[in-house]
Amino acid sequence: MGFLVHGEHEYEFDDRVLAHLKVVIGQKLMRHEGFFLSWSKTPDEGSGRISLWLSPASTLAFRFGGSKPPEINMLWLKVLSARSHASRGLVVITEDEAESFARNNPDLL
């Protein structure tokens, strides 16, 4: 497990998810885009949702638990990126959800 560090707060993510978020967030921030990053908390975390406003002025760090970089799924990246332009911003979805989205929305990729 790894952590997205936003200011003084740390948010735990699986290293594989975090690696994909790092790429998409980096691309958006390099384009000077501000956006929301949102995800659902697990029942173990108390359920609910978290949304963070990210902008080029945000202080971010990505801290990975594993010693080896996870393999990147280009389709997952494309779906996360494509969906991030909607009003909800970048919403964390699973790899399976990304594959389903791609099958149902091939024209958006």
N, C-alpha and C positions, 0 to 999 in steps of 0.2 A: 504494500500500500504506500501511496505517496501523498503529498500535500500540495494544494494550491495555497500559497501564502499571499494574502491581500491585505496590505498594511500590517496591522498587528494581529490579524485573524488568520487561522489556519483551517482549511477545509480538506477533509480526507477523501481521496479517490483511489480507485484501483490504478496501478501504474499504467496499464494499457489505455484506460480512459483518459488519464492525465496526459499521456503522450499525444493523443489525438487533439485534446483541448489545447495543448501548448501550440501545436501547429496552426490551428484555426484562429486562436486568439492572437498569435503573433502576426498572422497575415492581416487581420483586421486592424490591429494597432499600427502596423507599418503603413497602412492606408489612412491613418489618422481618424479612424472611425471610433465613435463612442457607441456602446451597446450594453444591453443586459446579458448576463450569463445566469441561467436559471437551471435548477435541478430539484428533483424530489428527494426528500430525506427518507431513509428506510424506517420501518417501524422501530428498529433498535435505536434509532437516533431521535425518536419522538415524532416521526411522521412530519407532514407539512412540506413546504417548499422554501427554497432560498433563492433570492435574486440579488445579484451584485451589479452595480453600474461600473463598467470598465471603460477607461478612456486612455489616450496616450499619456496622460499625467498620472495614471494609477501606478502604484508601487506593487509589482507582482514578482513572485518567485515560484518556481516549480521544483519541488523536492521529491525525488523518486526514492523508493525503498529498495528497489532491485539494483544490482550492479550492471545489468545488461539492458540496453534500450529495447523496449518492446517493438515488435514488428508492426509497421504501419499499414493499415488497410485503406487504400486510396479511395474506395467507394465510400467508406465511412466518413473520410475527410470531406469528400464532395458533398455528401448529404448534410453533414453538419454545417458546412460553409453555405450551401444553397439555402438551408432553412434559417440561417442566422440573419438573413436580410429582411425577414418578416418583422412585424412590430414587436413580437415576443423576444426577439434577439436570439442569441445562441442558447438553445435548450439542449441539455445533455440527454442523449438517447443511447440505448444500447446498440451494439453492433448488429444484432438481429433486427431491431427496429429500423435501423438505417437500411438494411438490405430489403426489408419489406417496403419501406418508403420508396426506394429506388425502383422496385418492381412496379409499384402502383403509380409512380410519377416519372417515367423515363424522360419526358419532355423537359423536366426542370433541371436535369443534370447536364 
